[in-house]
């Protein structure tokens, strides 16, 4: 069957050719970003854009990096330190972490975040054009704007005419549970506070979420009492009503990453990786659940984790499975369709990919890149891992995460 990838009609391999999903470290070309946590990520075509974040000093970062995948095997991507300009010569956005980045067409809308040194949270909206890499500040009335926050969820919906923001926190207010909607139609840009019905979930920060078919699906996070949450809650964005809820199949988690996914049968799903359970780093396993039923998707566990019995509780190395990303939190997760040239150069094949970048551990600021991708053209039982050009940090213990690391 066919689909569209980067604006072109391409052929997608039939399920019969899909043998397994595998973790791959792509060959990385060019200078790479410094290690960080709390950066914002967005997808534009075959490019991934990463904005800001902070290191453990802590130092807030304001740089913009593009990871551009090349349509060839073995999987290769090029890092580009993107130079940006701004209208009126204004310097922004200020360095921050815990902000969100939402793609609308060829523009990326950045909202919120925190300066980890001063503790100042933001509620401004700045927009980056990926056509000329120019920043502009969105002119919005101060009345009606959401309170400043970081560690929230933001997603595009209504055919990319609106952005919904849920939760997050600030030193002044703590974890929040409010819903705000930003209309991004040209000439009609404004914040709205919709009336939301249904049983609202607990206020939270450091949760993760995705939008699928005008539904906002949020998972986990940390509540006002400091307890790590394990629920999955769905907001119907058409009716603005909380419509269903469930439990994350692998327990409580926060500071994790989420991205949209589609199963081989074409069902919408959400993929989750990393995070902490409140005390320790979660095992380096990927979990996928259906958006409709919230039930766990059965995966090829052997391909994902050749030694699933080894966990961080065993006091083993930080990454007991070197064929998957090391456990981490405050990382970036995105999904996209990668277009590859077919043999002979006739047409392109599109592969769905889940990408993990950076994040932190109790000992390291990470800067590695991992891709969970369909393993085309092989019938091997075990994953194939490409040799990375960026060294993975040495293994580290302990696995306990100090509470201060999450703040």
N, C-alpha and C positions, 0 to 999 in steps of 0.2 A: 504494500500500500504506500501512499505518498503523504507527505506533509510539507510544511513550509519551514525553511531554516534560513535565517538571515535574508528573508525576502525572496528566496528562490525555491522553486518546486524541486524536491529531492526525494529519493527513494529511501524508505526506512526498512532495515532488514526485518524479515519476517521472524516471528518467535521461534521458528524451527532452527534458525541459525544461532540463537542466543543460548550459549552453553552455561555461562555463569556470570556473576558480577564480581569484579576484582578491584582491589585497591592498587593504584599505580602512583608512583612518584614520577611526575613528568620530568623530562630533561628541561632545565631552566636556563635560558639564555639572557645575558645582560646582568648588570648590577641589581642586587635584590634589596628589598626594604629591610630596615632594622626590625628586630623582634618587637612584638607589641600585643596588647590585648585591647578589647573594646573599640576596635576600628569598625567603621561602617562599610558595607559592601553593596554593590549594585551590578546588574548585568545589562550590558548594551551590546546587542548582537553577539559576536563571538569574543567580546572583550569583557573582562571582569574589572571593576573599578573599586579600589579600596581607599578610604579617606580617613586620615587621622588615626586616633587611638592614643595609647599612652604606654610608656614602659614602666618598670618597677621602681624607678628612682624617687617619686614618679615625675615624669616629664610628659606634658601633653604635646601631641604631634599634630601638625597641620598639613602634612604632605599628601599628595595624590599619586597613587600608583595604578598603572594599568597592566593587567596580565592578559596578554594576547595569545590565544591558542592558534597554532599553525595546523592546517588540515593535512597532517601526514602522520604516518607511523614510523618509529615509535612516538608516542605522545610527547609533543614538544610545545613549550610556551615561552614567550619572551616578556621579560619585565621591562617596563618603561616608566621612568620617573617623569610624570607629566608636569610640565610647566604651565601654570595658569595665570590669567590676568583677571582684573576686576574692573567693573564700571566705576567711573569717577575716581579711579586710583585708590579706592578704599581697600584696606587690608582685611580680608576675611575669607573664610570663617576663622574665628579664633581657634587655636588648638584645643581639642576636646576629645573625650572618650565617652562611650555609652550613648552616642547619638544614632540616628537612623538615616538611611539613604534609600530613597524610593525613586525608581525610574518611571518617568512619564515621557513617552516618545524618546527624543534624543537628549532629554534633560534629566538631571538627578536632583531631587529635592532633599536637602539635608535639614533635619529638625532636631532641636534639643542638644543634649550632651552636657558634660561637666568638665570643668577645669579641676583635675585631681589635686592640684596644689592648694588652691584657694577654697575649693569646695563650691564654687559658683556654678549654678546650673543655668542653662540657656533655654529660651523658648522662641528664638528667632528662626526664620526659614530663609535659607540661602540656596540658590539654584545654580547648578553648574551645567553649562552647555557642553556636550561632548562633540559638538561640531567645531566650535572655535575655542573651547576650554576657557571660557570666560565665566566668572562668578557674577551674580547679581543678587541683590537683596530683594526679597519679595515684599512689596509695600502692603502692609496689613494694618488694620485698625488695632490699637492696643487693647481696646475693649473686645472681649470675646476670645482673646488668645488663650490657649491652655496655660496653666501655671508652668513655670520652668521645671524641667525634669531630665533624667537620663535613665538608661536601662529600661526603656519602654518598647512597645511593638508598633510599627507603622507599616501599612500596606496600601497599595493602590487598588481601587475597585471602581464600579460603574464605568466600565470601558476606559479606564485610566483618566477619568475626569475628576476623581476625588481621592484623597488619602485619608485613611482612618488611623487614629492614634489611640492606643489603649495603655493605661497604667504607666508604670515607671515610678521613679521616686526622686525626692530632693531632700537635702538636710532639713529643710523647714517643714515639709509635709510628710515625709516618710513615704512608704509605698501607697500608691493611688490605684483606684479602680474605675476612673472616669473614661468616657468615650468622647473624642472630639473628631470632627470631620473638616478637612480643608478642601474647599472647592478650588480647583486649579485651572478652570476655564479662563482663557484670557479675557481680561476686563471684568471678571466676576470673582476674582480671588478673595476669599474670606473664610474665616473660621466659623463653624457652627457647632453648637452643643445639642445634639439630637436627644429627644426623649427616648429612653431605652426601657423596654419592658422585659418581663421574664425574671427568672431567678439569677441575679447577678453573682458572679464568682467573687471570691475574696480579693481585696486589693493586693497588688503584687508588683514586684520589680524583678529584673533579670529573668523574665520568662521569654519564651520564643513563640513565634506565630507565623502563619501563612494565610493568604487569601486565595480561595478557590471557589469559582462560581458564585461570587458575591457573598461568600461566607468567610468570616474571620475565625480562624481556629487557633486558640492559644493553648499552650502546654506548660505546666510547671511554673517555676518562679519561687520567690521568697516573699512571704507574707509579713504583715505588720508585727506579728509576734516573733519574727525571726525564724519561723518554722519553714522548712522547704516543702513545697507543694507538689502533689502528684496527679492533679486533675487535668483533664482535657475538656475545654469548654468551647462551644460554638455559638457565634453571634450571627444571626441572619441580618445582613446589611441592607436588604431591601425593606424588611419590616422593622429593623432595629429592635430585634427581640432575641434574647438568649434562648436558644431552642433545644439544645441537648448537651449532655456532658457524659464523661466517662473517666476512667483512670488510665494513666500511662502504664503500659504493661510491665515496665521495668522499675517501677518505684519512683520516689521523689527525686526531683532534679531542679537545678537552677544554673544560670550562667552557661547554658547549652546553646547549640545552634540548630536551626531548622530551615528546611527548604522544601518547596513543592516537589512532588514526584508523580509519576504515572506508572502503574503496574503494566505488566505485559498484556493483560486483558483490557487495558485502557481505562482502568478505574483511577480516580484521583486519590492521591495519598500524600502523606507528610513524612519526610525523613528527618530523624533526630540524631545528632552525634554530640558526645562529650558532656561537659558540665560537672557539677559536684552534687552530692546528695545531702549537703549541709555540713558534712564533716570530712569526707574524703572525695578524691577524684573518682568519677564513675569509670567503669571499665571501658576500654577502647573498642566499643561495639556500636554498630549502627542499627537503629531501630526504625522501622517503617510501619505506619498505621493508616488504615483507610479513612478518608475524610468523612465518608457517609456513616459508616458503622462504628468508627473509632477502634475497630478490632485490629490486632497486630497482623501484619503481612508476613507470611512464611517466606523466609529467605534461605539461600544456600549457606547455612551456617559454616560449613567446612571451608567454603571459599572466602567467607568474611573473617573467620577467626579459627585458624587451624588448631588452636589450643584453648578452647573456650573455658576449660576448667580452671585456668590460671587467672586470678584476679588480683587487684592491688591489695586485697586483704591478706594475701598469702605472703606479703612482705617481699615480693619479688621486684625485679627491675621496673622502672616507670613504664616501659613499654614491653610487656610480656609477649606481645605479638608483633614482631618487627615488620610483618607484612601488612600492617594497618597503622593508621596514625596513632601516635602516643596519646594517652589520656591528657586532657587539657580543659580549660574553661576560658570564657571571654574570647572565644575565637570567632571567625567568620565562616558561615556556611552559605553556599548558593548552589542553585542548579541551573543548568542550561543545556541546550542542544548543540553539540559539537559537530561541525560539518567536515567530513573527510573526503578527499579526492579518491575515487574508485580506481582500481587497476586499469591502466590504459588511458586515464584522464577523462573518461566519459561520465559526466555527472558526479554527484556527491552523495555520500551516505551520511545520514544524521544519527548520532548517538546521544542518548540522554546521559548526562554526567552530573554527579554531586561532588562539589569541591569544598575542601577544608583548607583554610589558611590561618596561620599564626595562632594566637592564643597564649596563655600563660600556664605555668605549673608552679608549685612552691619554690622551685629553684631556677627556672628559666623563662625568658621571654622568647617564644618560638617564632620562627619565620618560614617554616616549611610549607609546602603545598602538596596535598594529596587529592587524588581524583578517584571516585568510585564510579566505574564505567562498565558498560557491557563488554564482555570478552568475546570479540568477534573472531571467527576463523580458527578456533582451536577447540579441541575436545579434551584438554588437560583437566585433571581433577583439582589441581592446586593452582593458586594464583600465580601470575607472572608479574614480577615487580621490576620496573626499569631502574637502572642505576641513577641516583639523583646527582645533580651537579652542586647542590647546596647541602652541606653536611648537616645531619641531624644532631642536635645537642646530645652530649653523653647522658647515659641513664642516670636517674636521680631517685633518691628516697629522702625523706619519708613521703608517704602518700597523703598524709593529713594536711588539709588546707586551713591555715589560720583564718579565723573569722575576719581579721583585718584585711586579708587579701581580697575579700569579696566586696569590700566597701569602696 
